[in-house]
Amino acid sequence: MTMSSSMQGRPRTMGERLGRLNWAIITLLCTLAFVGVIMHFSVADGSWAGRPLSHGGRFAVVLAVVIVVALLDARMWMAVAYPVYFGALALLVGVELFGATRMGAQRWLDIGPMSLQPSEIMKIGIVLALARYYHNMDPRHAGTLLWSIPPLLMIVAPVALVMHQPDLGTSLLIAAAGVGIMFLAGLRWRYIIPAGVAAVGAAIWAYFFVLHQYQRDRVNTFLNPEADPLGTGYHVAQSKIAIGSAGLFGKGYLQGTQSQGDFLPEKHTDFIFTMIGEEFGLIGAVAVLAMFFVLFLLTMQVSARARTMFGRLAAAGIALTLALYVFINTSMVIGLIPVVGIPLPLISFGGTAMLTLMTGYAIVLSIDLHRDQASTRGFLW
């Protein structure tokens, strides 16, 4: 009796599954998290107490969970795609009705002792739901206007709710990831170009009638950063000074004048890339970006060799989410785009963003491990 090639290539024992995990991706995730630990050590003025150990310990726990989850059947993610999306959407509606307001934004749901930010769940939910939608579709319909309406509505609904919180950065990230998946699924250029023109018009309208004043201030600061250097332009001005004065090799570890002198705000979260640039110079900053780029390429490689449409689009969606995180964060700290509050993945301090990205990579590792599964369509997958 012969076995199919897909059955022969499928790992059976726990040891085989662990051996078949994509350890190149896991190594890069660990390396980036380690960069976060040493940078938080610098933020803490050479003390391990507090953020450095918390960041490293949190990553270790999450990584262990990710490896366990990655061993599960990849089709599980397809089965839960719609429940995760609609559950996150319901939670976003709950934020509108019962959400807790902190730092001027209504983004959290307090459920007993736990505080939940549903927009983070939606970052994964939108990727899974769109990947599931196109998996069950006849490929000939993927680029047509009629069949593009449901995924477009799936994107618009959470983006509108997150914008209202307000959280401009997260809403842009959800929208860009969703549209990116639609493009990869086959959306035609004759629809993309008019939509892009309409998006520019909508952005101008939103500036005057949708954005809050502090968001308009950020846009104004981006267009004219010297207008208010001690107010709305302070963050970016100090960031540019730190990076611009670092040179090729930087000022040395723990020797950054802007960061160690507390001139640089939010240096443990949104502006931690500025600290990397100041202390390790252009070489250090490029090295970190190179690691993110290789991680992106490895994730796209997982997408390219997946046998199912769901696997291809889900892995590509996670890769795109990673790229958007890095692009938005690094661009805003050097003044290329307005400051929107997006952290640097695995390096900035904060458990929510780390958990979101690592959940995405649990999906990627699972897809890669089970890439030989047949491309079947049914009620669950």
Secondary structure, 3 states (H helix, E strand, C coil): CCCCHHHHCCCCCHHHHHHHCCHHHHHHHHHHHHHHHHHHHHHCCCCCCCHHHHHHHHHHHHHHHHHHHHCCCCHHHHHCHHHHHHHHHHHHHHHHHHCEEECCEEEEEEECCEEECHHHHHHHHHHHHHHHHHHCCCHHHCCCHHHHHHHHHHHHHHHHHHHCCCCHHHHHHHHHHHHHHHHHHCCCHHHHHHHHHHHHHHHHHHHHHCCCHHHHHHHHHHHCCCCCCCCCCHHHHHHHHHHHCCCCCCCCCCCCHHHHCCCCCCCCCCCHHHHHHHHHHHHHHHHHHHHHHHHHHHHHHHHHHCCCHHHHHHHHHHHHHHHHHHHHHHHHHCCCCCCCCCCCCCCCCCHHHHHHHHHHHHHHHHHHHCCCCCCCCCCCC
